[in-house]
Amino acid sequence: MVWLVAKNCYFCKVSLETGFNTLKISALEQLSSLNDRKKNTVTRLTRSSKIFKTIIQAILDKKGENVISLDLKKVHEAAADFFIICEANNTTQLKAIADFVDYQVKHTCGEIPYRTEGKQGGQWLLIDYINVVVHIMHPDARNFYKLEELWSDADMKTHED
């Protein structure tokens, strides 16, 4: 396949025919070189997925209950890619989970939260890592706000020890 273009193309590698102001672009030659390259079989974790896995493990290590994640990537109105929601039976456990999540993500991933809300309230603590938002809630607050129903169009996954 060859296209003739009247103006210079700065977005692709082309050859200029001498004597004419046209460019030849050979798409087939460029695509055939892709078949010869070595395929990489190593799965690479993105920054968000590494943070996500670290948070889930930290919550489970501190005995967080009813741990779920909501994949919000397909929800256009969502401000984050993932919500992680869990329960803590008392204020002490709620703060312990939050502190351990913060510690693990900082030491494992080198990330600090963009914002943390609710440390004084003791009912609902939110840790915002931009693409991943963690909700640590007292069971009464979780039943009242029902985040799972609010974001019911997201894919939900349960995480257990």
C-alpha positions as CSV (number, residue, x, y, z in Angstrom):
1,M,0.0,0.0,0.0
2,V,1.5,3.4,-1.0
3,W,0.0,6.8,-0.3
4,L,1.0,9.9,-2.2
5,V,1.0,13.0,0.0
6,A,1.4,16.6,-1.3
7,K,2.8,18.1,1.9
8,N,5.6,17.0,4.2
9,C,4.5,14.5,6.9
10,Y,6.2,15.0,10.3
11,F,4.4,12.2,12.1
12,C,5.9,9.1,10.4
13,K,9.1,8.0,8.7
14,V,8.8,8.6,5.0
15,S,11.0,8.9,2.0
16,L,10.9,12.0,-0.2
17,E,11.0,11.3,-4.0
18,T,13.5,13.6,-5.5
19,G,12.1,16.1,-8.0
20,F,8.6,15.8,-6.7
21,N,6.9,17.2,-3.6
22,T,5.3,13.9,-2.7
23,L,6.0,11.4,0.0
24,K,5.8,7.7,-0.2
25,I,4.6,5.9,2.9
26,S,5.0,2.1,2.9
27,A,2.8,0.8,5.7
28,L,3.4,-2.8,4.8
29,E,7.2,-2.5,5.3
30,Q,6.8,-0.9,8.7
31,L,4.3,-3.6,9.8
32,S,6.4,-6.5,8.6
33,S,9.2,-5.3,10.9
34,L,6.9,-5.8,13.9
35,N,6.6,-9.5,13.2
36,D,10.4,-10.0,13.5
37,R,10.8,-8.4,16.9
38,K,11.1,-10.5,20.1
39,K,8.0,-10.7,22.1
40,N,8.2,-9.9,25.8
41,T,6.5,-12.5,28.0
42,V,7.1,-10.9,31.3
43,T,4.0,-9.4,32.9
44,R,4.7,-5.9,34.2
45,L,2.7,-4.4,37.0
46,T,1.5,-0.9,36.6
47,R,1.9,1.5,39.5
48,S,-1.8,1.4,40.2
49,S,-2.0,-2.4,40.2
50,K,1.0,-2.6,42.5
51,I,-0.6,-0.1,44.9
52,F,-3.9,-2.0,44.6
53,K,-2.3,-5.4,45.5
54,T,-0.3,-3.9,48.4
55,I,-3.4,-2.3,49.9
56,I,-5.5,-5.5,49.7
57,Q,-2.7,-7.5,51.4
58,A,-2.3,-4.8,54.1
59,I,-6.0,-4.8,54.9
60,L,-6.1,-8.6,55.1
61,D,-3.0,-8.6,57.3
62,K,-4.8,-6.4,59.8
63,K,-7.9,-8.5,59.7
64,G,-10.1,-6.1,57.8
65,E,-13.5,-7.7,57.1
66,N,-15.8,-7.9,54.0
67,V,-13.0,-6.6,51.7
68,I,-14.2,-5.8,48.2
69,S,-12.8,-3.9,45.3
70,L,-14.7,-2.0,42.6
71,D,-13.2,-1.7,39.2
72,L,-14.3,1.7,38.1
73,K,-12.3,2.0,34.9
74,K,-15.4,1.5,32.7
75,V,-17.5,4.0,34.7
76,H,-17.0,7.4,33.0
77,E,-18.2,9.4,36.0
78,A,-15.7,7.8,38.4
79,A,-12.8,9.9,39.8
80,A,-10.6,6.8,40.4
81,D,-9.8,3.5,38.7
82,F,-10.5,1.4,41.9
83,F,-12.3,1.7,45.1
84,I,-11.3,-0.7,47.9
85,I,-13.9,-1.0,50.7
86,C,-13.5,-2.9,54.0
87,E,-14.9,-2.9,57.5
88,A,-13.3,-2.5,60.8
89,N,-15.2,-3.5,64.0
90,N,-13.9,-0.6,66.1
91,T,-12.1,2.7,65.9
92,T,-8.8,1.2,67.0
93,Q,-8.9,-1.4,64.2
94,L,-10.0,1.3,61.7
95,K,-7.0,3.4,62.5
96,A,-4.6,0.4,62.6
97,I,-5.7,-0.7,59.1
98,A,-5.3,2.8,57.8
99,D,-1.9,3.3,59.3
100,F,-0.7,-0.1,58.0
101,V,-2.0,0.6,54.5
102,D,-0.2,3.9,54.6
103,Y,3.1,2.3,55.9
104,Q,3.0,-0.7,53.4
105,V,2.3,1.5,50.3
106,K,5.0,4.0,51.3
107,H,7.6,1.3,51.9
108,T,6.6,-1.1,49.1
109,C,5.6,1.3,46.3
110,G,7.2,4.5,47.4
111,E,3.8,6.3,47.3
112,I,2.2,8.6,49.8
113,P,-1.5,9.3,49.9
114,Y,-2.7,12.4,48.0
115,R,-5.2,13.0,50.8
116,T,-6.6,11.2,53.9
117,E,-10.0,12.0,55.4
118,G,-11.9,10.9,58.5
119,K,-9.1,10.1,61.0
120,Q,-10.9,12.1,63.8
121,G,-14.4,10.7,63.1
122,G,-13.7,7.0,63.6
123,Q,-16.6,5.8,61.4
124,W,-15.3,6.1,57.9
125,L,-11.7,6.7,56.9
126,L,-10.7,7.5,53.3
127,I,-7.2,7.2,51.8
128,D,-6.8,8.7,48.3
129,Y,-4.0,7.4,46.1
130,I,-5.5,9.2,43.0
131,N,-6.2,6.1,41.0
132,V,-7.0,3.9,44.0
133,V,-9.2,5.1,46.8
134,V,-9.5,3.1,50.1
135,H,-12.6,3.2,52.2
136,I,-12.2,1.8,55.7
137,M,-15.6,1.9,57.4
138,H,-17.4,0.9,60.6
139,P,-20.2,-1.7,59.7
140,D,-23.0,0.8,60.6
141,A,-21.5,3.5,58.3
142,R,-21.1,0.9,55.5
143,N,-24.7,-0.2,55.8
144,F,-25.9,3.4,55.8
145,Y,-23.9,4.7,52.8
146,K,-24.0,1.5,50.7
147,L,-21.1,2.4,48.3
148,E,-21.4,-1.0,46.6
149,E,-25.0,-0.1,45.5
150,L,-24.0,3.5,44.5
151,W,-21.3,2.1,42.2
152,S,-23.3,-1.0,41.2
153,D,-22.3,-0.6,37.5
154,A,-18.7,-1.3,38.4
155,D,-17.1,-4.8,38.5
156,M,-17.0,-6.1,42.1
157,K,-14.5,-8.6,43.5
158,T,-14.4,-10.0,47.0
159,H,-11.0,-10.5,48.7
160,E,-10.5,-13.1,51.4
161,D,-7.5,-14.4,53.4
